Amino acid sequence: MKQKFNVTTFMIITLIILVFVVDFSQTDINNKSDVYFKSNSNNYLEKNIEDNYIYKDALLTANFQLKQLVSQLQVKLNNLNNRENLDKLIEKNPKIIEISYIKKNTLSIKDSKAITYLYPLISTIMKDDKGYFVIVTIPVITKHQLVYYKIKIKMDVIAELEKKQQLRMYTVTNLQNNKWKTTPTKYSPRKKLGLSLNDQIKNLKPRPEDKGISHYINNEVVIKFKKSASERYIRNLLSNYDLKIKKRRDHTIIAYSTSKSTKTIIKLLEDNYNSLIEYVEPHFIYLTNEINDNTNLIPNDNLYLDYQWNLPLIYTELGWKKTRGAEDVIIAVIDTGVDLNHPEFSGRLIDGYNVIEPSLPPMDDDGHGTHVAGIISANTNNNQGIAGITWFNKIMPIKVLDQSGAGTLFDVAEGIIWATDHGAKVINLSLGNYAESKYLHDAIKYAYSKDVVIVAATGNDNTDELGFPAAYPEVIAVSAIDSNRDRAEFSNYGSYIDVVAPGVNIPSTYPDEQYAALSGTSMASPHVAGLAGLIRSINPELTNNEVVEIIKKTATDLGMPGKDPYYGYGQINILEAINYSELFSKNNEIEKDGFISWLKEILKKYFSSNQ
C-alpha cells in the first residue's frame, strides 16, 4: 500500500512538472504578454551540434525583462531532453522564438570578436544558472531582418564556436509592430561614423519590400545643386532650413539637421524646390552582399585541388594558358578594405584609400573585402593558401564600409570616383541597396565615362526587386550559382541580371593570415571582375563596353535558352572570353569586311536591275 502511494505521488508530481513545462508559454510575467513558440530549424547547424544539445530558430513576442526570460527559458530547455519534446511543446504555440543554444563555460579573447560582430544587437551579456555565458540580442521586428542579422554574425568565429559547442546565444525579437522598433540615433558631430554607423541606420537590412525607401542615416540628406547655384544661395538655403554641411563634393552636399528628420527635410525642400536644385534624396546605407550560413574555416595549406571547385568550373585553368593578367591593369575592390599584411597579397597591392578615415590605411576590420580581393588576385602558384583568378593584376583597396559591413551612399560614391581618378581599369562592388540613388548613379556614370568596367553583386534575398548599384545600365550585374551550376537559393534574379558566377562556399583569404569559405553574390561578383581584368590584360585596346559585351557573348548559357531572369546570359567562361578578346580586333575587321562585301553586292544588284 505504501509503495502504491509513492508511485501515485510520483506520477502526480511528474504530471504537475509536465504541465508547468508545457504551459510555460501561458505564464503572464509582470502582468504582460504571453510567450509563444514555434519551430523553424536550421539543418546546417543541427548537423554540427551533438544530440544532447538543442538548436532552434524562431521568433518571440515578449514584453517582460530579458533576464527573467533567459532564466525561465533555461529552466524550460533543461527540462527538455530531446527534440521531440521540444517539437511537441512548440506545436501548441503559434508564435516563435529564436534560440541559438551552444555550450560554453568561458569566453576567450577570440570570443570578444564574436561579441563585436553582434553589435549593435547585444542587449545584455550574463551567465546562466550553469555558469555559461549567454548573449541576449534584440534585432528589429521582422523575420526577414532577423535572418539577416543572424547571417551577418562573422562565421569565422561563430562557426568555430558552433563546432566546439562553446556558446549559448538567445535572440529575442518583439513582433508587435508598435514596439521595439529600431530608431536611428540623433546626429552627433563628435561621433565617428565608422564606429556608430549601425546606430544611425534607419532600417537595418535593405529589404525588397522597402523598394525606394531602404535604410538611410536619419537627419541627413543628399542635395545636388545646379552649377548655376551661387555659394551665397547655397549658404542661405542651408541656413533657412537649419542645415549644416557634413561632406561636400563640388555642388553635391551631405547636409544634416540636429532637429529635423530626413523625411521632414526632404519634404521642406521639395515644397520649395526651384530651378537651382537638381534633386534631394536620403543619405542611404549600403551593405555587403554576403551569406555566411555555410561558412567553414579552412586549414592554412595548399587549398586549390581540394577546395577551389569554382575556378575549374569557369574554365580558369585553360584561360591561364592565354593570359594570367598584367600588372598595369588595376582592379579596385571597393569594400571593407583589405588585410594589407596577408601573405597572399604580398606584392599584389597598390596604394588605396580609406574613405571613412582618410588619415588611416584601408585596412579591413570586417573580413569581407579581404575575401573578395583574394578571389580576384591572391598570390597564385606560391605553395600556400588559394589561387586568385589573376596572377599579376594589382588590387587597389578602397575602404568605404565599416567594421559592420555597412557604408554610406556618399562614401561609396566617393570610393568609385577616387578609384577612377587613380587609374582603376575595373571596379568591383560587392555591396548593395534596394533604393535607387541619383548621386550614386552620377558616380557610376562618371567611372563609366572614363572607360572603367564596373561589376556589382545583385543581392542575396531571392527577389526580383532591383538591387543597386548592380541594376544601373553601366554595371555588370552578377548573381550566384553553386558547384552544380544551379542558381544559389539566396541569389536575386530579374531582367537586369547579366551573368552568373560561383557564389556558394567559395574559399578565399581572410584577415590574420586565415582562409575562409563564404557564400553570396558578393563572392560571385569578383569572379567577373577578375575576368574583366584578364580581358583587359590580353587586349588593352578594348573599351569598357566591348569588355562587357564579350563577357555576355561568351557566357555559357544556363536555364532557359538565351537570356533569362535567373542566369542572365549564363555562366562566365574565362577561356572563351579570353579567346574572343584576343581575336576581337580581327573579328571586327572580318565582320567589317564582310559587311562591305555584302553592301557592294546589294548595290550591284540594285543598279543592275534598274539599268
KOLLOTOR-143278 format. One line per 10 residues: their letters; for each residue x, y, z of C-alpha. Coordinates in steps of 0.001 Angstrom, whole numbers, plus 524288, in hexadecimal, padded with zeros to 5 digits. Layout:
BEGIN
a = X/Y/Z ~ ...
! end
This chain:
BEGIN
mkqkfnvttf = 80000/80000/80000 ~ 80B00/8094E/8036F ~ 81208/805F3/7F6BC ~ 805A6/808BA/7EEE3 ~ 8042A/815E3/7F59C ~ 81241/81977/7F204 ~ 81001/815D3/7E3D2 ~ 80364/81D97/7E357 ~ 809D2/82935/7E9CE ~ 81530/82876/7E05B
miitliilvf = 80BD2/82824/7D4B3 ~ 8045E/833F0/7D9CA ~ 810D6/83BB3/7DC11 ~ 815C2/837E8/7CE99 ~ 808E0/83C34/7C87D ~ 8099B/84959/7CF7D ~ 81780/84B65/7CA83 ~ 81370/84806/7BC96 ~ 807E6/85149/7BD55 ~ 8110D/85C01/7C215
vvdfsqtdin = 81A94/85969/7B6FC ~ 81043/858A3/7AC57 ~ 80897/86402/7B199 ~ 81421/86D03/7B3D1 ~ 81055/874DF/7A7E5 ~ 80398/8787A/7AE77 ~ 80A77/87E7E/7BA44 ~ 807C4/88CF9/7BBA0 ~ 81412/8932C/7C12D ~ 81252/8A0B4/7C6EE
nksdvyfksn = 8044A/8A094/7C1AD ~ 80917/8A200/7B3C2 ~ 80813/89A40/7A734 ~ 80978/88B98/7A541 ~ 814F0/8842E/79F98 ~ 812AE/87BA3/793A5 ~ 81B4B/871F0/78C8A ~ 81BD9/86B88/77F2D ~ 826ED/86422/778AF ~ 82EAA/868AB/76D06
snnyleknie = 83AB3/86010/76D50 ~ 847AB/8626C/766C1 ~ 84C7E/855A9/760C5 ~ 85A60/85A72/75EEB ~ 85C47/85D7E/76D33 ~ 85533/8514A/771B0 ~ 85F1B/84921/76A52 ~ 869FB/84F6A/7722C ~ 8641D/84E56/77FBD ~ 863A1/841EE/787F6
dnyiykdall = 85695/83BA3/78B03 ~ 856E2/83F81/7994F ~ 85691/84DEF/795B8 ~ 84B38/85579/79033 ~ 84B5E/85EFC/784DF ~ 83EF4/865E6/780D6 ~ 83C20/87185/7784B ~ 8301E/87979/77B18 ~ 82A76/886A7/77E6F ~ 824FA/88AEB/78B7B
tanfqlkqlv = 81AE6/894BE/78F9B ~ 81D7D/898F3/79D9D ~ 81C36/8A50E/7A5E3 ~ 82312/8A0EC/7B23F ~ 830D8/8A2D6/7B724 ~ 83B21/89B8D/7AF75 ~ 841E7/8960E/7BB60 ~ 83551/88FD9/7BFFC ~ 8330D/88A8B/7B266 ~ 84087/8845C/7B19A
sqlqvklnnl = 83F39/87E78/7BF18 ~ 831C7/878B9/7BC70 ~ 835B0/87463/7AEE1 ~ 84196/86D5C/7B445 ~ 838FF/865D3/7BDC8 ~ 83043/861B7/7B2A9 ~ 83B77/85D8B/7A9DE ~ 841F4/855DA/7B4BE ~ 83557/84E2E/7B685 ~ 834DB/84A84/7A833
nnrenldkli = 83E2C/83F55/7A5D6 ~ 83BB6/83D47/79762 ~ 8368C/843F4/78B56 ~ 8299E/83CA1/78B29 ~ 825A2/84281/79825 ~ 82920/85006/7934C ~ 8216C/84DFA/786D0 ~ 81584/84978/78E6A ~ 81673/8556A/796F5 ~ 817E7/85E41/78B3C
eknpkiieis = 80C62/85878/783C3 ~ 80316/85DDE/78DFD ~ 807E1/86BC5/78C76 ~ 8064E/87391/77FDD ~ 81105/87DC6/7812D ~ 81F83/87BA9/781D9 ~ 82C86/87E70/78871 ~ 83A4C/87D74/7832E ~ 8436A/875BA/78BCE ~ 85196/8735E/78859
yikkntlsik = 85585/869C3/792EF ~ 863B8/86599/793C9 ~ 86BA3/86247/79FD0 ~ 876B0/86A98/7A538 ~ 87CEF/86C8C/7B28E ~ 8863A/877CA/7AFC9 ~ 88813/882AA/7A5FD ~ 89541/8838B/79F42 ~ 89BAD/88F68/79914 ~ 89736/88AA1/78BC3
dskaitylyp = 88935/889F1/790AD ~ 8899B/8989B/792AA ~ 88A10/89996/783CB ~ 87D1D/8926F/7832A ~ 87755/89BF1/78CE9 ~ 87C80/8A75F/784EF ~ 87665/8A1EB/778A7 ~ 86936/8A0D8/77F62 ~ 8693A/8AF72/78269 ~ 85FC5/8B675/782F6
listimkddk = 85688/8AB3E/7858E ~ 85BDC/8A7B5/792D6 ~ 852A8/8AB8D/79DB6 ~ 85999/8A4B9/7A8D4 ~ 863D4/89A5F/7ABB0 ~ 86226/891FA/7B7CB ~ 864D2/8849A/7BD83 ~ 859E5/87AAF/7BE83 ~ 8578C/87159/7C9C0 ~ 86275/86838/7C55E
gyfvivtipv = 86C7D/872EA/7C3F8 ~ 86C04/8735F/7B52D ~ 86C7A/8808E/7AE84 ~ 85FCD/884B9/7A80C ~ 85F18/88F4A/79DAA ~ 85183/89528/79CA7 ~ 84EF1/89D31/7908C ~ 8438A/8A555/78BD7 ~ 842A4/8A65E/77D08 ~ 83837/8ADDA/775C6
itkhqlvyyk = 82A58/8A9BD/7738F ~ 8294A/8A10E/767AC ~ 82D93/8932A/76576 ~ 834AA/89786/7591F ~ 83D0B/8A0E4/760D1 ~ 83F65/896D6/76B7A ~ 844A5/88D25/76190 ~ 84D36/897E6/75BF3 ~ 85387/89AE3/768EC ~ 85579/88CA3/76BB1
ikikmdviae = 85D73/88AF4/75F55 ~ 864C0/897B1/761B6 ~ 86B63/891A6/76D9D ~ 87923/88F29/768EE ~ 879D8/880A8/766EE ~ 88898/87F78/767C5 ~ 8863A/880D4/77652 ~ 87878/87BA1/777E4 ~ 87A61/86F58/76F9F ~ 885EA/86B85/77808
lekkqqlrmy = 87E1F/86DD8/78462 ~ 872F8/865BB/77EEA ~ 87C0D/85AB2/77B58 ~ 881C2/85A69/78905 ~ 87476/85CAA/78F45 ~ 879B9/8683B/796B3 ~ 86F30/8729F/796A6 ~ 86138/8748F/79AF7 ~ 85A2B/87F88/7942D ~ 84BF4/8838C/79563
tvtnlqnnkw = 84632/88CF4/78BA4 ~ 839C9/893D5/78FD8 ~ 830FD/89AFE/78667 ~ 824A3/8A27F/7895D ~ 81ACE/8A0AE/77E68 ~ 81166/8AB2D/782DB ~ 8126A/8B561/7783B ~ 8111D/8C0D8/7815F ~ 81C1A/8BD33/78A9E ~ 82AAF/8BAB3/78AA6
kttptkyspr = 82C6E/8C0D8/77D4F ~ 83A46/8C43B/779C0 ~ 83B70/8D2F1/77943 ~ 846F3/8DABA/77430 ~ 84ED5/8E277/77DED ~ 84F33/8F12D/77D45 ~ 85AE3/8F68A/77623 ~ 86674/8F9AC/77EC8 ~ 871E6/900D6/77872 ~ 87B2A/8FA63/7821E
kklglslndq = 87753/8ECA3/77E41 ~ 8804E/8E55B/7750F ~ 877DE/8E084/769E5 ~ 87FC0/8D424/7686A ~ 87D7E/8D09E/776A6 ~ 86F25/8D417/777E6 ~ 8697F/8D1AA/76A82 ~ 86096/8C6AD/76EE0 ~ 85A5D/8CFBE/778CF ~ 856BA/8D8E7/76DCA
iknlkprped = 850DD/8CF10/76455 ~ 8428F/8D166/761D1 ~ 83F6D/8C358/75DF4 ~ 84A34/8B9C7/76107 ~ 8489E/8B13D/754F4 ~ 84535/8B5BD/7473F ~ 838C6/8AE23/744C1 ~ 8325D/8AC78/73771 ~ 82557/8B0EA/73CEE ~ 82BC5/8BDB9/740C5
kgishyinne = 82E83/8C14E/732A4 ~ 83167/8CFAB/73156 ~ 8328C/8D24D/73FE1 ~ 83C8C/8C871/74508 ~ 84555/8CC51/75047 ~ 84BF5/8D952/75225 ~ 85231/8E21C/75C43 ~ 84782/8E9DE/762B0 ~ 848DB/8F8B3/7636B ~ 85152/8F893/7571D
vvikfkksas = 84E87/8FB25/748AE ~ 855ED/8FBE3/73BEC ~ 85384/908BA/734CC ~ 8589A/90ACC/72716 ~ 85878/918FD/722D6 ~ 85988/91D2C/714C7 ~ 8665B/92357/710C3 ~ 85F78/9305D/70F76 ~ 85C9C/93085/71E21 ~ 86555/93A8A/724B6
eryirnllsn = 86C3F/93843/73192 ~ 863DF/942CF/73798 ~ 85770/93BF4/7332C ~ 85C30/92EF7/738B7 ~ 85FDE/934FE/745CB ~ 852DD/93C09/746E8 ~ 84AEE/92FEF/743A5 ~ 85221/927B1/74D9D ~ 850B8/93249/757E1 ~ 8421E/933FA/7553F
ydlkikkrrd = 83FA2/92591/757CE ~ 8493A/92442/7631C ~ 85221/91B3F/75B5F ~ 860BB/919A1/75CF1 ~ 86AB1/9141E/7536D ~ 87069/906EB/75716 ~ 87764/903BA/74A4F ~ 8784B/90A0E/73D1C ~ 87CB9/9070E/72F50 ~ 87B3B/9124F/725D0
htiiaystsk = 86CAE/915A3/7257B ~ 8684F/90979/72CDB ~ 866D5/90AF0/73B89 ~ 86412/90187/74693 ~ 85C2B/90A04/74FD7 ~ 85768/906B6/75D82 ~ 84DF6/90C5A/7674C ~ 84E2D/90B58/7761A ~ 83F6C/90CC7/776E9 ~ 83908/907D4/76A58
stktiiklle = 8378A/8FA12/76504 ~ 83BA1/8F646/7574F ~ 82D88/8F59C/752AF ~ 82AA6/9031B/75831 ~ 836A3/9091B/751BF ~ 83348/90337/74483 ~ 82520/907A7/74561 ~ 8290B/91587/748F6 ~ 83299/9165C/73DB1 ~ 8294D/90FFA/733FF
dnynslieyv = 81E84/9197D/737B1 ~ 827D4/9249D/734C5 ~ 82F03/91EEC/7292A ~ 833F8/9285F/71F15 ~ 83C66/927E9/7130A ~ 8492E/927C3/71AB3 ~ 84784/91A56/72117 ~ 848A8/90E0A/718D3 ~ 84452/9044D/72327 ~ 8438A/9010C/731A0
ephfiyltne = 84422/8F31C/736C8 ~ 846FB/8EBAC/7436A ~ 8550C/8E87B/746EC ~ 853C8/8D9E2/7448F ~ 85B8A/8CEF6/74AE4 ~ 8618D/8C407/742B2 ~ 8648F/8B66B/747DA ~ 86CAC/8AADF/74389 ~ 8661C/8A03B/73B84 ~ 86B53/894B3/7431D
indntnlipn = 864E8/8886A/74875 ~ 86C3C/88232/753C6 ~ 86392/876BE/7579A ~ 86C2B/86CD2/7507F ~ 87915/87282/754C9 ~ 8841A/86949/758A5 ~ 891C1/86C8E/75D38 ~ 89B9D/86601/75465 ~ 8A944/86147/7586E ~ 8B47D/86A1C/754CF
dnlyldyqwn = 8BA96/8618C/74A38 ~ 8B994/85F52/73B97 ~ 8AAEE/85FE5/73961 ~ 8A990/8604F/72AC4 ~ 8A7C1/85200/72701 ~ 89F14/84E7A/7326C ~ 896B2/85A8E/733F8 ~ 896DF/863EA/72875 ~ 88C61/85DB0/7200E ~ 88888/86B22/71B60
lpliytelgw = 89423/86DD8/71274 ~ 893AC/8615F/70A35 ~ 884EE/86315/708DD ~ 886DA/86FBE/70148 ~ 89272/86A6B/6F95E ~ 89C97/872C0/70036 ~ 8A7F3/86949/6FEAD ~ 8A61F/868AB/6EFF5 ~ 8A525/87765/6EF62 ~ 8B221/878B4/6F685
kktrgaedvi = 8B8D0/8728D/6EAB9 ~ 8B588/87F19/6E368 ~ 8B772/8894A/6EE06 ~ 8B96B/889FB/6FC99 ~ 8B73D/8988C/6FD77 ~ 8BF87/8A4D3/6FD01 ~ 8C479/8ADA2/707E2 ~ 8C01F/8BA24/7014E ~ 8B1CC/8B5FD/700D7 ~ 8AD62/8BA2F/70E69
iavidtgvdl = 8A139/8B497/714D7 ~ 89B1E/8BCC7/71FB0 ~ 89427/8B59C/72AA4 ~ 88AB6/8BF62/730AF ~ 886F3/8B8AC/73D34 ~ 88AD9/8B776/74B8B ~ 8992F/8B8EB/74812 ~ 8A35A/8AE1E/746CD ~ 8AC47/8A782/750A7 ~ 8B88A/8AE6A/74BF4
nhpefsgrli = 8C161/8A4EF/7534D ~ 8BBCC/89829/74E31 ~ 8C6B0/8903A/747A2 ~ 8BDE0/88D78/73BFA ~ 8BE4F/89BF3/73885 ~ 8CCFF/89D81/7392B ~ 8D0A3/8A590/72D40 ~ 8C294/8A5B3/72862 ~ 8BD79/8B278/72E10 ~ 8BF0C/8C08E/729EE
dgynviepsl = 8BBF0/8CC73/73223 ~ 8AD97/8CD59/7355C ~ 8A4D4/8D67C/73D02 ~ 89D2A/8D624/749AC ~ 89148/8DE9F/746EE ~ 88BFF/8DD12/754C7 ~ 898B2/8E13B/75B72 ~ 8A175/8E77D/7510C ~ 8ACF9/8E86D/75A66 ~ 8AD3B/8D99F/75C22
ppmdddghgt = 8B0CA/8CED3/75282 ~ 8A598/8C6EF/74C6D ~ 8A742/8BBA6/755FD ~ 89C2F/8B1D4/756A0 ~ 895AA/8B0ED/76409 ~ 88A90/8A858/75F3A ~ 88FF6/89D9C/7565E ~ 886D9/89F62/74AD6 ~ 88FE9/8A7A9/74275 ~ 89B8A/89EC4/744FE
hvagiisant = 89396/8931E/74068 ~ 88F07/89A2F/73420 ~ 89CBC/89ECA/730B1 ~ 8A24B/8911C/73261 ~ 898D9/88B67/72876 ~ 89DE9/8951A/71E86 ~ 8AC55/895BC/72128 ~ 8B1D9/88D5E/72C2A ~ 8BFC6/8892E/7293C ~ 8BF0C/87D38/72081
nnnqgiagit = 8C879/871DD/71F50 ~ 8CF6D/8754D/72C0B ~ 8CD77/86857/7332F ~ 8C41D/86DD6/73D31 ~ 8B5ED/87169/73EB0 ~ 8AD9A/873E9/732CD ~ 8AF19/87801/724A8 ~ 8A99A/884DF/71FD3 ~ 8A35B/88626/71272 ~ 8AE25/88F51/70E08
wfnkimpikv = 8BC86/88CE0/71089 ~ 8C1AF/89A8F/70E57 ~ 8B6E2/8A4CF/70EB1 ~ 8B841/8AE5D/719FC ~ 8AD8F/8B0E0/723ED ~ 8AA03/8BEC2/727F5 ~ 8A398/8BDAA/73573 ~ 8993B/8C808/737F5 ~ 892CA/8C7E6/7455C ~ 884D4/8CD27/74519
ldqsgagtlf = 87E3E/8C358/74E47 ~ 880CA/8C2D1/75CDD ~ 88314/8B79C/7664C ~ 874AF/8B3D2/765AD ~ 874DB/8B2EE/756D4 ~ 86CE7/8BF53/754E0 ~ 87025/8CC09/74E05 ~ 86992/8D882/74999 ~ 86549/8DCA1/73C26 ~ 86EE6/8E7E8/73C1F
dvaegiiwat = 87A76/8DF5F/74006 ~ 87774/8D4F0/735DB ~ 87657/8DF5F/72B51 ~ 882D1/8E5D0/7302E ~ 889D4/8D8C3/72F52 ~ 8856E/8D6D5/72146 ~ 889F2/8E461/71D4C ~ 89706/8E2EA/7245D ~ 899BF/8D5B8/71E1E ~ 89668/8DB2A/710B4
dhgakvinls = 89F31/8E6FC/71264 ~ 8AA87/8DE7B/716FE ~ 8AB4A/8D500/70BBF ~ 8A1F6/8C9CC/70E6C ~ 89E3B/8C282/701F7 ~ 8945A/8B9BA/708D4 ~ 88C20/8BC6E/714F5 ~ 885B9/8B1E5/71D3C ~ 87A10/8B585/725CF ~ 875D5/8AA1D/72E50
lgnyaeskyl = 86BCA/8B27D/73554 ~ 85E11/8B73A/73310 ~ 85148/8BD99/736C6 ~ 84374/8BD32/7312F ~ 84241/8CBF8/73057 ~ 8464B/8D290/723B7 ~ 84EF7/8DE56/72624 ~ 85165/8E8E7/71C26 ~ 85E16/8ECCB/722A9 ~ 86374/8DEFC/72275
hdaikyaysk = 85F3E/8DDD9/7144F ~ 8669F/8EA65/71161 ~ 872F0/8E40D/716D7 ~ 87085/8D7A2/70F00 ~ 86E81/8DF79/70286 ~ 87AE6/8E726/70545 ~ 882E3/8DA9E/70672 ~ 87C9A/8D4F6/6FA4C ~ 87FA2/8E15C/6F2A0 ~ 88DF2/8DF5A/6F65E
dvvivaatgn = 88DF4/8D1BC/6F02E ~ 88D29/8CA0D/6FCF8 ~ 886B1/8BCA4/6FD33 ~ 87D64/8BC59/708E0 ~ 878E6/8AF72/70ED4 ~ 86F1F/8AE08/71A07 ~ 86838/8A398/721FE ~ 85977/8A2CC/72096 ~ 855E4/89EF7/72E90 ~ 8521D/89339/736BF
dntdelgfpa = 84387/8945B/7395E ~ 83E39/88B49/72EC4 ~ 83664/89687/72923 ~ 83474/89CE6/71BEB ~ 834AD/8AA99/72196 ~ 83F2B/8B325/71B8D ~ 84B8D/8B399/723A9 ~ 854AF/8BF31/72235 ~ 85EEF/8C1E8/71D80 ~ 85DCA/8B4FE/71601
aypeviavsa = 85161/8B942/70EEB ~ 8574C/8C580/708F5 ~ 85907/8C375/6FA33 ~ 8678C/8C69E/6FACB ~ 86A1B/8BB55/70442 ~ 86BC0/8ACA9/70220 ~ 861C2/8A692/70B60 ~ 8666A/8998D/710E4 ~ 85E63/88F00/7179A ~ 8633D/8825D/71DB8
idsnrdraef = 86360/873E4/71A3F ~ 8680F/867F6/721C4 ~ 87159/85D03/71DF7 ~ 86681/8564B/71630 ~ 8643F/86294/70E27 ~ 8570B/8643E/714C0 ~ 85290/871B5/7190B ~ 85623/87410/7273C ~ 849AA/873E0/72F38 ~ 84C8E/8813A/7350D
snygsyidvv = 8505F/887D5/7284F ~ 8483F/8931D/72329 ~ 842AD/8922F/71576 ~ 83BE7/89A9B/70B52 ~ 83CFD/8A072/6FDD5 ~ 848DC/8A87C/701B0 ~ 85176/89C9B/704AE ~ 85CA7/89BFE/6FADF ~ 86476/88FDE/6FE9A ~ 8667E/88628/7099C
apgvnipsty = 872D0/88137/71047 ~ 8763A/87817/71B96 ~ 87145/87D5C/72891 ~ 86F3A/87201/731FC ~ 879EB/86D87/73B62 ~ 88492/8752D/7347C ~ 891FB/873D0/73AFD ~ 89A18/88021/73BF4 ~ 8A2D0/8885F/74491 ~ 89E88/88D36/751EC
pdeqyaalsg = 8A4E7/8966D/75BD5 ~ 8AFCA/891FF/764F3 ~ 8B5FA/88915/75AB6 ~ 8A9D0/88091/75A52 ~ 8A15D/87AC4/74FA0 ~ 8929D/87929/74FA6 ~ 887BB/87450/746D9 ~ 87C9C/87E17/74578 ~ 8702D/87E69/73D73 ~ 86900/8898A/736CA
tsmasphvag = 86814/89175/72A6E ~ 8732D/89916/730C3 ~ 87BA7/88D4C/72DA0 ~ 87637/88BCD/71FCC ~ 878F8/899D2/71BB5 ~ 887E9/8995F/71D59 ~ 8888B/88DA8/71431 ~ 88343/89695/7098F ~ 88C06/8A1DE/70DA3 ~ 897AB/898AD/70CAF
laglirsinp = 8935C/89477/6FF1B ~ 8921F/8A2B6/6FAF7 ~ 8A011/8A4BD/6FFBE ~ 8A4F8/89949/6F794 ~ 89DC3/89E43/6EB83 ~ 8A399/8ABD2/6ECDE ~ 8B0EC/8A58A/6EEEB ~ 8B0DC/89DAA/6E250 ~ 8AAD8/8A89F/6DA45 ~ 8ACFA/8B622/6E070
eltnnevvei = 8A6C4/8BCCE/6D4B3 ~ 8992B/8B819/6D81B ~ 88F91/8C224/6DD66 ~ 887C7/8BF82/6E9AE ~ 87B87/8BD5D/6E198 ~ 8829D/8B375/6D90F ~ 88771/8AC2F/6E519 ~ 87995/8AB70/6EA62 ~ 87440/8A679/6DD70 ~ 87ED9/89C17/6DC7C
ikktatdlgm = 87BBF/89725/6EA2E ~ 86D5E/895FA/6E68D ~ 86FAD/89074/6D8F2 ~ 878DD/885A2/6DD8A ~ 87101/88175/6E97D ~ 86C9F/8733C/6EA17 ~ 85DE0/87349/6E8DA ~ 856A5/86D99/6F48D ~ 84842/86C24/6F77D ~ 83EEC/8701B/6ECB6
pgkdpyygyg = 84527/87240/6DF4A ~ 84A61/88003/6DDBE ~ 84A1D/88A96/6E809 ~ 8413C/88782/6F384 ~ 83E43/88DA3/700CE ~ 845A0/88376/708C0 ~ 8527D/881EA/70179 ~ 852B5/88DC7/6F88D ~ 85B0E/88A39/6ECCE ~ 860AA/87EDA/6F487
qinileainy = 86CAB/87AC2/6FC31 ~ 8792D/88207/6F927 ~ 882EA/87A42/6F0FA ~ 890C5/87F26/6F2EE ~ 896B0/8772F/6E7CD ~ 88CAB/87B7F/6DDB7 ~ 88D1D/889A3/6E22D ~ 89BF1/88A46/6E13D ~ 89C2C/88392/6D3FB ~ 891F5/88CDD/6CEB9
selfsknnei = 898F1/898B1/6D481 ~ 8A5D2/894CF/6CE49 ~ 89F6E/8943F/6C0EC ~ 895DB/89F5E/6C311 ~ 89C83/8A948/6BA26 ~ 89E25/89F11/6AF89 ~ 88FFD/89AC8/6B113 ~ 88B9B/8A8D1/6AFB9 ~ 893A5/8AA5E/6A35D ~ 88E02/89DCE/69DC2
ekdgfiswlk = 8803C/8A216/6A130 ~ 882E1/8AF82/69B82 ~ 88890/8A9C9/68EEA ~ 87D1E/8A069/68E05 ~ 87363/8AB73/68F85 ~ 87A26/8B38A/68502 ~ 87A23/8A7F3/67BB1 ~ 86BC7/8A585/67E86 ~ 86885/8B3E3/67C66 ~ 86FEE/8B41D/66F7B
eilkkyfssn = 86875/8A81F/66AE9 ~ 85B5E/8AE3A/66E7E ~ 85EB6/8BAF3/6678C ~ 86389/8B392/65BA5 ~ 856C7/8AC00/65AB5 ~ 84ED7/8B85D/65CCC ~ 85574/8C004/651F2 ~ 8554B/8B441/648DA ~ 84695/8B2D2/64A50 ~ 84456/8C136/64773
q = 84C48/8C20A/63AF7
! end
